[in-house]
């Protein structure tokens, strides 16, 4: 099975996100990309993260219970060089839900954006998930914000982990500032997940994704669709 994954690059607070037909030629060198979708890309339904005081809790689930072998959990601080931080055995469960706790040092988590990906290993065959990016916040309202392409639809998924009820705005604009999509939500304490339906159908070009909490905390990502 060919390896296949999508990647994200972050620099100076402005992230460049690659997913589906979105591309970033010449900026990010991906490894192990194949032309065919991998088993994991086809069956991974969600891939999320939550930040606690001393760890990052990763959770994912599959659309099928037929996984075998094991998952390697890999982490990167630059979106390019990944290292294995743990291993989770597959199981024949009807729900096919998995979790892993990354006991990363708090100082490292707070100073870096964290990139995670899953590698499913079954004998000699391997496949990769798309990449999840997580940013930690030490503020009164926000614990973390994470972004990943939807594993099945290639729409963008956003997860906002709040310490209290907050007003969340998510919007996609082009270079001229024209707004193509906006979500407004009075979100409760805990993890709030959003899917930006239709973002996979935007025309080729450069876009900006902004996630704003209470008009104070902001995560900005540059999107280039080829």
C-alpha positions as CSV (number, residue, x, y, z in Angstrom):
1,X,0.0,0.0,0.0
2,X,1.4,3.4,-0.9
3,X,1.9,5.9,1.8
4,X,-0.3,8.9,1.6
5,X,-0.8,11.9,3.8
6,X,-1.5,15.7,3.6
7,X,0.6,18.1,5.5
8,X,0.5,21.6,7.0
9,X,3.3,24.1,7.4
10,X,3.5,26.9,10.0
11,X,5.8,29.9,10.1
12,X,5.7,33.0,12.3
13,X,2.0,32.5,13.3
14,X,0.8,32.2,9.7
15,X,0.1,28.6,8.7
16,X,0.0,27.2,5.2
17,X,-2.5,24.4,5.0
18,X,-2.4,21.6,2.4
19,X,-5.5,19.4,1.9
20,X,-7.4,17.6,-0.8
21,X,-6.8,19.6,-4.0
22,X,-5.2,22.3,-1.9
23,X,-1.4,22.5,-2.6
24,X,1.6,24.5,-1.6
25,X,4.2,23.9,-4.4
26,X,7.7,24.9,-3.7
27,X,7.1,25.7,0.0
28,X,6.7,22.4,1.6
29,X,8.3,19.1,0.6
30,X,6.0,16.2,1.6
31,X,7.3,12.7,2.0
32,X,5.6,9.4,1.1
33,X,2.8,10.9,-1.0
34,X,1.1,8.5,-3.4
35,X,-1.5,9.1,-6.0
36,X,-3.9,6.7,-4.4
37,X,-5.7,7.2,-1.1
38,X,-4.5,5.1,1.7
39,X,-6.6,2.8,3.8
40,X,-6.3,5.2,6.8
41,X,-7.2,8.3,4.8
42,X,-10.3,6.6,3.5
43,X,-11.5,5.3,6.9
44,X,-10.4,8.0,9.4
45,X,-13.6,9.9,10.4
46,X,-12.1,12.3,12.9
47,X,-8.8,13.2,14.4
48,X,-8.8,15.7,17.4
49,X,-6.7,17.0,20.2
50,X,-7.3,18.4,23.7
51,X,-4.7,20.1,25.8
52,X,-4.3,19.6,29.6
53,X,-1.8,21.0,31.9
54,X,0.8,18.4,31.2
55,X,-0.3,16.5,28.1
56,X,-2.0,16.5,24.7
57,X,-4.9,14.0,24.5
58,X,-5.4,12.7,20.9
59,X,-8.6,11.0,19.9
60,X,-9.5,9.5,16.5
61,X,-12.2,7.1,15.2
62,X,-12.6,5.0,12.0
63,X,-15.6,4.4,9.8
64,X,-14.8,0.6,9.9
65,X,-13.7,-1.8,12.6
66,X,-11.5,-3.8,10.2
67,X,-8.2,-2.2,11.2
68,X,-5.4,-4.6,12.0
69,X,-1.8,-4.1,13.2
70,X,-1.2,-0.9,15.1
71,X,-1.0,2.9,14.9
72,X,2.2,4.8,15.4
73,X,1.6,8.3,16.7
74,X,4.0,10.8,15.3
75,X,4.7,14.4,16.4
76,X,6.6,17.3,14.7
77,X,7.5,20.8,15.8
78,X,8.0,22.2,12.3
79,X,5.5,20.2,10.1
80,X,8.3,18.4,8.3
81,X,10.4,16.3,10.6
82,X,8.2,13.8,12.5
83,X,9.2,11.4,15.4
84,X,7.3,8.5,16.9
85,X,6.0,9.3,20.3
86,X,3.8,6.3,20.9
87,X,2.0,3.2,19.7
88,X,-1.6,2.1,19.9
89,X,-2.8,-1.4,19.0
90,X,-5.9,-1.7,16.8
91,X,-8.9,-3.6,18.1
92,X,-12.0,-5.2,16.6
93,X,-14.5,-2.8,18.2
94,X,-17.7,-1.8,16.6
95,X,-17.1,1.9,17.5
96,X,-13.4,1.8,16.3
97,X,-12.5,4.7,18.7
98,X,-8.9,5.3,19.8
99,X,-7.0,7.6,22.1
100,X,-3.4,8.5,23.0
101,X,-1.9,10.8,25.6
102,X,1.3,12.6,24.6
103,X,3.1,13.6,27.7
104,X,4.9,16.5,26.1
105,X,6.7,19.0,28.3
106,X,4.4,22.0,28.9
107,X,7.2,24.4,28.0
108,X,7.6,22.8,24.6
109,X,3.8,22.7,24.0
110,X,3.4,26.4,24.8
111,X,6.2,27.6,22.7
112,X,5.6,25.6,19.6
113,X,2.7,24.6,17.3
114,X,2.4,20.9,17.4
115,X,1.8,18.7,14.3
116,X,0.5,15.1,14.7
117,X,-0.1,12.4,12.2
118,X,-1.0,8.7,12.5
119,X,0.7,5.8,10.8
120,X,-1.2,2.6,10.5
121,X,1.1,-0.4,10.2
122,X,-0.1,-3.8,9.1
123,X,2.7,-6.1,8.4
124,X,4.7,-4.6,5.5
125,X,1.9,-2.2,4.6
126,X,1.7,1.3,6.0
127,X,-0.6,4.3,5.5
128,X,-0.7,7.8,6.9
129,X,-3.4,10.1,8.1
130,X,-3.6,13.8,7.3
131,X,-1.9,16.1,9.7
132,X,-3.5,17.7,12.8
133,X,-2.0,21.1,13.9
134,X,-2.5,22.2,17.5
135,X,-1.8,25.5,19.1
136,X,-1.9,26.0,22.9
137,X,-3.0,29.2,24.6
138,X,-2.4,30.4,28.1
139,X,-5.3,32.8,28.3
140,X,-8.4,33.2,30.5
141,X,-10.7,31.8,27.8
142,X,-8.8,29.5,25.5
143,X,-6.9,26.3,26.1
144,X,-6.2,25.2,22.5
145,X,-7.2,25.5,18.9
146,X,-6.6,22.8,16.4
147,X,-7.2,22.5,12.6
148,X,-7.2,19.6,10.2
149,X,-8.7,18.8,6.8
150,X,-11.8,16.5,7.1
151,X,-10.4,13.0,6.6
152,X,-13.2,12.0,4.3
153,X,-14.6,15.1,2.6
154,X,-11.5,17.4,2.6
155,X,-13.4,20.2,4.1
156,X,-11.7,22.0,7.0
157,X,-12.4,20.9,10.5
158,X,-11.7,23.3,13.5
159,X,-11.7,22.4,17.1
160,X,-11.7,25.1,19.8
161,X,-11.1,24.1,23.4
162,X,-12.5,26.7,25.8
163,X,-12.1,27.3,29.5
164,X,-15.4,29.3,29.6
165,X,-18.3,30.2,27.4
166,X,-17.0,32.4,24.6
167,X,-17.9,33.9,21.2
168,X,-16.2,32.1,18.3
169,X,-15.9,33.5,14.8
170,X,-14.5,31.4,12.0
171,X,-14.2,32.9,8.5
172,X,-12.5,32.3,5.1
173,X,-11.5,35.3,2.9
174,X,-9.6,35.8,-0.3
175,X,-6.6,38.1,-0.8
176,X,-8.8,41.1,-1.4
177,X,-10.7,40.5,1.9
178,X,-13.8,39.2,0.3
179,X,-15.5,36.8,2.7
180,X,-16.6,33.4,1.4
181,X,-17.6,31.7,4.6
182,X,-18.3,32.7,8.2
183,X,-19.5,30.8,11.2
184,X,-20.5,32.6,14.4
185,X,-21.1,30.6,17.6
186,X,-21.7,31.3,21.3
187,X,-19.7,28.2,22.4
188,X,-19.7,26.5,25.7
189,X,-16.9,25.5,28.0
190,X,-15.0,22.4,26.7
191,X,-14.2,21.3,23.2
192,X,-16.3,22.7,20.3
193,X,-15.9,21.2,16.8
194,X,-16.8,22.9,13.5
195,X,-16.8,21.6,9.9
196,X,-16.5,24.2,7.2
197,X,-18.7,22.5,4.6
198,X,-17.9,23.4,1.0
199,X,-14.4,24.7,1.6
200,X,-13.2,21.8,-0.6
201,X,-15.1,23.4,-3.5
202,X,-13.5,26.8,-3.5
203,X,-12.0,28.0,-6.8
204,X,-8.1,27.8,-7.1
205,X,-6.4,30.8,-5.4
206,X,-5.1,32.1,-2.1
207,X,-7.4,32.3,0.9
208,X,-7.1,33.1,4.6
209,X,-8.7,31.1,7.5
210,X,-9.2,33.1,10.7
211,X,-10.4,31.7,14.0
212,X,-11.2,34.4,16.5
213,X,-12.3,33.9,20.1
214,X,-13.8,36.9,22.0
215,X,-12.1,39.2,19.6
216,X,-8.8,38.6,21.4
217,X,-7.3,35.2,20.5
218,X,-6.7,34.7,16.8
219,X,-5.3,31.9,14.7
220,X,-4.6,32.7,11.1
221,X,-3.8,30.3,8.3
222,X,-3.0,30.9,4.7
223,X,-4.7,28.5,2.3
224,X,-3.5,28.0,-1.3
225,X,-5.7,25.9,-3.6
226,X,-4.2,24.8,-6.9
